[in-house]
């Protein structure tokens, strides 16, 4: 979860563009409370690089990040914006 000024600034579409450069799958979506939820699966090193690059590009809008780790379940075929 990302909070701050993360809606209305291209966060979801930036996440998709960045994800295209890494072997990660999942989704990103806006939440009604103003936060952005990002769910991603991939190798730990790919996820780390993806998130590092995303936060590097969008860091000026992010106030707080909350992360949860759980085993991948392979339910995603690509990385997408969900509405």
Buried (B, 14 or more C-beta within 10 A) or exposed (E): BBBBEBBEBEBBEBBBEBBEEBEBBBBBBBEEEEBBBBBBBBEEEBBEBBBEBBBEBBEEBBEEBEEEEEEBEEEBEEBBEEE
